[in-house]
């Protein structure tokens, strides 16, 4: 893959809790951006319980584990999906990868910087929660996207992620994606609740990047291990993700954003 001439836009896809559809969203967003002819690298940043490969029925020959623990060539860990999309698989069930120390994180920085050259957009699908590895991926990325569902625990945990990244890591630019939304009214209320809390208690102004509607086709695609964007391209969730992809594409197009 030839270099594009500028550094890629790095975007973390993160959440305070599991079960909000974060990885499914990251996978389908990657496909939507690739359909827009963006060169996309999807990184499975869940270093202990990776599942992007499971969602796509991939059988990667190499993973992040092989590079960090065995010193193998970083480029050999990339799994090519198409001319415009590659996946960097994570590891699963490897205790040494669950909480890598500073030396491994330094290696990971060099590794990612090496393999992402030539891509337009790098999506980092982090683990859920506030673990050190989650925080690391969020600070490595230029743009932090937090996925929130209507569940009250999702809201409180998303707020916790924002609070920690702002208070301990100096981040102040957060973008929200609302997932599993029933209607526009629910979406507005959800965003206003989190936005008001961040503004009042943290003096922050998170932005709404996009909303994805609740759609039974999403779970069907997860079970079938295929992106709903291609499995059922006419479904409402697919339309939502395409719109979200345009918003992410705008981040990549404008280095000042």
LUMPA-862486 format. One line per 4 residues: number of its first residue (from 0); their letters; for each residue y, x, z of C-alpha. Coordinates in pm, 1 decimal, padded with zeros to 6 digits. Last residue first. Example, Ala and Ser with C-alpha at 12.3 -4.5 7.8 and 13.67 -1.06 7.14 Angstrom:
<recs>
1> sa> -00106.0 01367.0 00714.0 ~ -00450.0 01230.0 00780.0
</recs>
This chain:
<recs>
256> xxxx> 01920.6 -01071.0 01320.5 ~ 02095.1 -00754.8 01195.8 ~ 01793.2 -00637.0 00994.9 ~ 01816.9 -00952.6 00778.8
252> xxxx> 01522.4 -01011.4 00547.6 ~ 01258.5 -00976.1 00818.2 ~ 01429.6 -01226.9 01042.9 ~ 01468.9 -01462.3 00746.4
248> xxxx> 01097.5 -01436.4 00681.4 ~ 01037.3 -01554.3 01036.8 ~ 01240.4 -01868.6 00963.3 ~ 01061.8 -01919.0 00630.8
244> xxxx> 00730.2 -01877.5 00808.6 ~ 00828.0 -02150.9 01054.2 ~ 00880.3 -02389.3 00762.8 ~ 00539.0 -02296.0 00627.1
240> xxxx> 00395.6 -02346.3 00975.5 ~ 00533.3 -02698.9 01001.2 ~ 00397.5 -02795.2 00657.9 ~ 00055.8 -02662.7 00758.8
236> xxxx> 00070.7 -02864.4 01081.2 ~ 00139.6 -03183.4 00882.4 ~ -00173.5 -03143.3 00665.0 ~ -00141.6 -03074.4 00292.1
232> xxxx> -00288.8 -02726.6 00297.9 ~ -00614.3 -02842.6 00462.9 ~ -00841.5 -02535.9 00463.9 ~ -00566.0 -02305.0 00338.0
228> xxxx> -00303.3 -02358.2 00607.2 ~ -00578.1 -02471.8 00841.6 ~ -00686.1 -02107.5 00855.5 ~ -01067.7 -02077.7 00868.5
224> xxxx> -01314.2 -02039.0 01152.2 ~ -01463.0 -02388.0 01101.1 ~ -01408.4 -02463.5 01469.3 ~ -01051.6 -02336.3 01445.8
220> xxxx> -00999.5 -02538.0 01126.6 ~ -01113.6 -02859.3 01294.1 ~ -00887.9 -02783.8 01589.3 ~ -00587.0 -02755.1 01357.7
216> xxxx> -00679.8 -03056.1 01142.6 ~ -00631.3 -03277.5 01448.3 ~ -00252.5 -03222.3 01416.3 ~ 00011.3 -03185.9 01684.9
212> xxxx> 00336.1 -03085.2 01517.3 ~ 00463.3 -02730.7 01497.7 ~ 00825.7 -02665.3 01592.9 ~ 01043.1 -02370.6 01497.0
208> xxxx> 01265.0 -02078.9 01592.4 ~ 01444.1 -02247.1 01882.2 ~ 01677.9 -01992.8 02036.3 ~ 01683.1 -01855.9 02389.9
204> xxxx> 02031.1 -01825.5 02545.6 ~ 02010.2 -01624.1 02865.7 ~ 02214.0 -01634.0 03187.2 ~ 01892.0 -01601.6 03387.2
200> xxxx> 01916.8 -01897.3 03625.7 ~ 02130.7 -02146.8 03436.1 ~ 02068.0 -02036.7 03077.7 ~ 01696.8 -01980.6 03118.0
196> xxxx> 01653.7 -02312.4 03300.6 ~ 01867.3 -02498.0 03044.9 ~ 01671.6 -02351.1 02753.8 ~ 01337.1 -02440.6 02904.4
192> xxxx> 01425.5 -02804.7 02965.4 ~ 01626.6 -02835.4 02643.2 ~ 01336.5 -02709.0 02433.5 ~ 01090.3 -02955.1 02580.2
188> xxxx> 01330.4 -03248.0 02552.4 ~ 01409.4 -03170.0 02189.2 ~ 01041.1 -03134.6 02101.2 ~ 00947.9 -03461.9 02270.2
184> xxxx> 01219.1 -03641.4 02075.6 ~ 01109.3 -03481.9 01747.9 ~ 00753.2 -03612.1 01780.4 ~ 00406.1 -03529.4 01909.1
180> xxxx> 00450.7 -03153.1 01951.8 ~ 00136.3 -02939.7 01968.0 ~ 00340.6 -02616.9 01949.2 ~ 00705.7 -02541.6 02027.3
176> xxxx> 00809.1 -02200.4 01900.8 ~ 01077.5 -02024.7 02102.9 ~ 01284.9 -01719.5 02021.7 ~ 01402.2 -01476.2 02285.5
172> xxxx> 01676.4 -01214.3 02273.0 ~ 01774.7 -01070.3 02611.7 ~ 01524.9 -00794.5 02682.4 ~ 01616.5 -00551.2 02959.5
168> xxxx> 01259.2 -00463.2 03055.7 ~ 01237.5 -00565.7 03420.9 ~ 01477.4 -00859.2 03444.2 ~ 01472.7 -00984.2 03085.8
164> xxxx> 01105.0 -00932.6 03011.3 ~ 01013.5 -01059.7 03357.3 ~ 01230.0 -01372.8 03340.0 ~ 01125.3 -01457.3 02984.7
160> xxxx> 00757.3 -01430.0 03073.2 ~ 00810.3 -01641.1 03387.2 ~ 00992.1 -01908.7 03183.6 ~ 00694.5 -01925.6 02950.7
156> xxxx> 00470.8 -01970.0 03256.8 ~ 00678.4 -02260.1 03385.3 ~ 00684.6 -02430.8 03046.6 ~ 00314.3 -02382.2 02976.9
152> xxxx> 00233.6 -02515.1 03323.1 ~ 00424.2 -02835.3 03241.3 ~ 00207.0 -02890.6 02930.7 ~ 00421.0 -02968.6 02624.2
148> xxxx> 00318.5 -02643.0 02451.0 ~ 00518.6 -02320.2 02433.3 ~ 00481.3 -02017.7 02207.2 ~ 00720.3 -01732.9 02285.0
144> xxxx> 00851.7 -01525.3 01996.0 ~ 00989.4 -01182.4 02087.0 ~ 01158.7 -00992.5 01804.5 ~ 01189.9 -00613.5 01789.8
140> xxxx> 00831.1 -00560.8 01893.6 ~ 00734.2 -00268.7 02116.2 ~ 00881.8 -00449.6 02416.8 ~ 00659.0 -00750.8 02363.6
136> xxxx> 00354.6 -00532.3 02299.6 ~ 00414.4 -00348.1 02626.6 ~ 00471.2 -00666.1 02826.4 ~ 00136.5 -00801.4 02714.2
132> xxxx> -00033.4 -00469.8 02797.5 ~ 00119.7 -00473.1 03144.7 ~ -00003.0 -00823.8 03216.9 ~ 00233.3 -01121.2 03211.3
128> xxxx> 00019.7 -01394.0 03061.4 ~ -00145.8 -01458.6 02726.5 ~ -00278.7 -01174.0 02514.6 ~ -00052.5 -01058.3 02236.3
124> xxxx> -00058.7 -01150.4 01867.5 ~ 00162.9 -00882.4 01716.3 ~ 00290.6 -00991.7 01374.5 ~ 00411.8 -00705.3 01154.4
120> xxxx> 00634.3 -00808.4 00864.1 ~ 00735.5 -00621.9 00548.1 ~ 00445.4 -00377.7 00542.2 ~ 00458.9 -00029.4 00388.3
116> xxxx> 00439.5 00157.8 00716.2 ~ 00253.0 -00053.2 00972.0 ~ -00037.3 00190.4 01005.2 ~ 00159.5 00491.6 01130.3
112> xxxx> 00397.2 00320.1 01370.2 ~ 00098.8 00131.3 01510.1 ~ -00095.0 00452.1 01580.5 ~ 00201.4 00642.1 01723.3
108> xxxx> 00280.1 00358.2 01962.9 ~ -00087.9 00314.7 02047.0 ~ -00115.0 00683.0 02132.2 ~ 00177.5 00645.5 02371.3
104> xxxx> 00008.5 00336.7 02512.0 ~ -00310.3 00537.5 02562.7 ~ -00120.4 00804.0 02756.9 ~ 00067.5 00544.7 02963.0
100> xxxx> -00251.8 00378.1 03079.6 ~ -00459.7 00118.2 02898.8 ~ -00523.4 -00199.7 03099.9 ~ -00795.0 -00404.7 02928.2
96> xxxx> -00896.7 -00131.8 02685.1 ~ -01109.1 00073.2 02925.3 ~ -01293.1 -00244.6 03028.3 ~ -01422.7 -00307.4 02672.1
92> xxxx> -01535.8 -00670.2 02638.5 ~ -01346.6 -00734.2 02318.2 ~ -01144.8 -00499.4 02101.4 ~ -00856.9 -00571.5 01865.0
88> xxxx> -00865.4 -00613.6 01490.5 ~ -00578.7 -00486.2 01270.7 ~ -00557.1 -00749.4 01000.3 ~ -00418.3 -00704.9 00649.7
84> xxxx> -00230.5 -00945.2 00424.4 ~ -00043.2 -00914.9 00095.0 ~ -00308.8 -00785.7 -00145.2 ~ -00565.2 -00995.2 00041.4
80> xxxx> -00768.1 -00994.5 00362.8 ~ -00775.1 -00618.1 00412.7 ~ -00925.1 -00507.1 00743.3 ~ -00733.4 -00214.7 00891.8
76> xxxx> -00922.6 00013.1 01132.0 ~ -00973.6 00284.8 00871.1 ~ -00596.4 00332.2 00857.5 ~ -00591.8 00457.2 01215.9
72> xxxx> -00832.9 00747.5 01143.9 ~ -01065.4 00782.0 01443.1 ~ -00971.5 00920.8 01783.0 ~ -01266.4 00773.0 01969.9
68> xxxx> -01096.2 00578.3 02248.6 ~ -00767.1 00487.2 02080.5 ~ -00879.6 00462.4 01718.0 ~ -01222.2 00310.9 01773.2
64> xxxx> -01081.6 00064.5 02027.6 ~ -00812.9 -00054.0 01783.5 ~ -01100.1 -00175.0 01567.8 ~ -01341.0 -00043.3 01303.6
60> xxxx> -01603.7 -00193.6 01071.6 ~ -01451.8 -00537.0 01110.0 ~ -01682.8 -00836.6 01084.1 ~ -01434.4 -01111.5 01008.4
56> xxxx> -01509.2 -01479.5 01048.6 ~ -01134.8 -01555.0 01047.2 ~ -01105.3 -01707.3 01393.5 ~ -01356.2 -01455.1 01526.5
52> xxxx> -01154.4 -01161.8 01389.1 ~ -00841.3 -01298.0 01556.7 ~ -01039.7 -01316.0 01881.3 ~ -00967.5 -01006.8 02093.5
48> xxxx> -01056.2 -01029.7 02460.9 ~ -00963.0 -00695.9 02619.1 ~ -00692.8 -00552.1 02394.1 ~ -00536.2 -00884.7 02308.1
44> xxxx> -00289.9 -00734.9 02061.1 ~ -00468.7 -00853.4 01749.3 ~ -00228.7 -00710.4 01492.2 ~ -00147.5 -00912.4 01179.2
40> xxxx> 00006.6 -00692.8 00909.3 ~ 00198.8 -00878.7 00640.6 ~ 00330.3 -00783.0 00298.7 ~ 00551.3 -01078.2 00210.6
36> xxxx> 00451.9 -01257.2 -00107.6 ~ 00547.4 -01601.6 00029.6 ~ 00173.0 -01675.7 00048.7 ~ 00153.2 -01367.4 00272.4
32> xxxx> 00410.1 -01526.3 00503.2 ~ 00200.8 -01843.8 00521.8 ~ -00116.9 -01644.1 00584.1 ~ 00043.8 -01455.9 00873.4
28> xxxx> 00180.4 -01780.6 01015.0 ~ -00170.0 -01924.8 01001.5 ~ -00311.0 -01638.9 01205.9 ~ -00023.1 -01635.0 01455.1
24> xxxx> -00048.2 -02011.9 01507.1 ~ -00421.6 -01995.5 01565.9 ~ -00357.1 -01711.4 01809.5 ~ -00090.2 -01899.7 02004.5
20> xxxx> -00254.1 -02240.6 02024.3 ~ -00116.7 -02319.5 02370.8 ~ -00451.1 -02271.7 02545.5 ~ -00361.0 -01954.5 02729.2
16> xxxx> -00057.8 -01915.9 02948.4 ~ 00278.2 -01739.8 02941.4 ~ 00280.1 -01702.2 02567.8 ~ 00321.9 -01435.3 02300.2
12> xxxx> 00370.6 -01384.0 01928.3 ~ 00542.6 -01046.0 01899.0 ~ 00743.7 -00985.7 01582.9 ~ 00802.1 -00646.6 01420.6
8> xxxx> 01017.8 -00657.7 01107.5 ~ 00903.5 -00373.4 00888.2 ~ 01098.1 -00047.5 00856.2 ~ 01262.2 00002.9 00519.8
4> xxxx> 01173.4 00145.0 00180.6 ~ 00888.3 -00092.6 00101.7 ~ 00623.0 00176.9 00136.6 ~ 00330.1 00147.8 -00105.8
0> x> 00000.0 00000.0 00000.0
</recs>
